[in-house]
Amino acid sequence: MIFSAKDIAEYIVALIAAFASHYQLTEAEAYRYLSKHGAIKVAYDFYDVMHTQSFDDMVQSMFQHYCYKKPR
């Protein structure tokens, strides 16, 4: 299935916001942190699966698999 760039971008923005909220970061800090650890690319590459899961599950999964220490 083909997904639009707009759908993927909106999902990634929402995922960054959820991560920021969960770890009490600004959205800019969350973006830099997730980008540094490769999680943004993973969200883009695996949007087809990730968008079917809850944001809570994806935030936890991103942290556990791509971000090895708690964001500050």
ABEGO torsion letter per residue (X at the ends): XBBBAAAAAAAAAAAAAAAAAAAGBBAAAAAAAAAAAGAAAAAAAAAAAAAABBAAAAAAAAAAAABABBBX
